[in-house]
Structures are given as C-alpha cells and as structure tokens.
Amino acid sequence: MWIVDWAHAWVGPAYCDVLPLMAGGNDPEALCAANPLTRDLPPSVVDGFLAAHAGFLVRLALQASDPSLSAAAASLGRASLAWLARRPYSATC
C-alpha cells in the first residue's frame, strides 16, 4: 500500500516521512533507534529535522485561516518541539 500526502508531496530522504510520525509516539527515541530508515542517522540530522519541522508547523499554525488546520499544525509542531527538547545529547539516532 502507498499513502501519498499530495499537499506535501516531494522527493527527499525517506526519514523525512517517518520522523514526524514518530514525534507523536509515546517513545520516539525507541522508535527512531529501531527503524531502519532512522537508526543510523547522526543525532544532528534528527535534531535539525525536528527543529525545521516544528518551525514549519508553528508558522503554519499562526498563518492558517482554517481553525482546524491551525490546531492540527500547532499540535504536531508541539510534538516535534517536545521530542527535540527531550533528546539526549548522546542520542543514538
């Protein structure tokens, strides 16, 4: 099965698709360390992605004219920021 998010379709590293999904999980570090797309990523790549993703979503939340979209973007942005804030300096993924 393929799932395509047409509004955000682009070609890039595969980890860009899975990291946002992990951010909302109970233990994103464990998911990141176990996933073949993310387990060998340098910590700086994960941190950089989470920071950029959170910034994109917070900006979207502030600019969206649809309250539902704004709320969803804010929630997802907070999840990425929360994970980033909890990441240990010695993270393995």
Contacts in CASP RR format, 6 or more apart in sequence:
PFRMAT RR
TARGET T0000
AUTHOR 0000-0000-0000
METHOD contacts of the structure
MODEL  1
MWIVDWAHAWVGPAYCDVLPLMAGGNDPEALCAANPLTRDLPPSVVDGFL
AAHAGFLVRLALQASDPSLSAAAASLGRASLAWLARRPYSATC
14 37 0 8 1.000
15 37 0 8 1.000
15 38 0 8 1.000
15 41 0 8 1.000
15 45 0 8 1.000
15 49 0 8 1.000
16 49 0 8 1.000
17 37 0 8 1.000
18 35 0 8 1.000
18 37 0 8 1.000
18 38 0 8 1.000
19 32 0 8 1.000
19 38 0 8 1.000
19 46 0 8 1.000
19 49 0 8 1.000
19 50 0 8 1.000
19 53 0 8 1.000
20 53 0 8 1.000
20 76 0 8 1.000
20 80 0 8 1.000
22 28 0 8 1.000
22 31 0 8 1.000
22 32 0 8 1.000
22 35 0 8 1.000
22 38 0 8 1.000
22 83 0 8 1.000
23 50 0 8 1.000
23 53 0 8 1.000
23 76 0 8 1.000
23 77 0 8 1.000
23 79 0 8 1.000
23 80 0 8 1.000
23 82 0 8 1.000
23 83 0 8 1.000
24 76 0 8 1.000
24 79 0 8 1.000
24 83 0 8 1.000
25 31 0 8 1.000
25 79 0 8 1.000
28 83 0 8 1.000
29 86 0 8 1.000
29 87 0 8 1.000
29 88 0 8 1.000
29 91 0 8 1.000
29 93 0 8 1.000
31 38 0 8 1.000
32 38 0 8 1.000
32 39 0 8 1.000
32 41 0 8 1.000
32 46 0 8 1.000
32 93 0 8 1.000
33 39 0 8 1.000
33 92 0 8 1.000
33 93 0 8 1.000
35 93 0 8 1.000
38 46 0 8 1.000
38 93 0 8 1.000
39 92 0 8 1.000
39 93 0 8 1.000
40 93 0 8 1.000
41 93 0 8 1.000
43 87 0 8 1.000
43 89 0 8 1.000
43 90 0 8 1.000
43 91 0 8 1.000
43 92 0 8 1.000
43 93 0 8 1.000
46 87 0 8 1.000
46 91 0 8 1.000
46 93 0 8 1.000
47 84 0 8 1.000
47 87 0 8 1.000
47 91 0 8 1.000
50 80 0 8 1.000
50 81 0 8 1.000
50 83 0 8 1.000
50 84 0 8 1.000
50 87 0 8 1.000
51 80 0 8 1.000
51 84 0 8 1.000
53 77 0 8 1.000
53 80 0 8 1.000
54 77 0 8 1.000
54 78 0 8 1.000
54 80 0 8 1.000
54 81 0 8 1.000
54 84 0 8 1.000
55 77 0 8 1.000
55 80 0 8 1.000
57 73 0 8 1.000
57 74 0 8 1.000
57 76 0 8 1.000
57 77 0 8 1.000
57 80 0 8 1.000
58 73 0 8 1.000
58 74 0 8 1.000
58 77 0 8 1.000
58 81 0 8 1.000
60 69 0 8 1.000
60 70 0 8 1.000
60 73 0 8 1.000
61 70 0 8 1.000
61 71 0 8 1.000
61 73 0 8 1.000
61 74 0 8 1.000
61 77 0 8 1.000
62 70 0 8 1.000
64 70 0 8 1.000
64 73 0 8 1.000
END
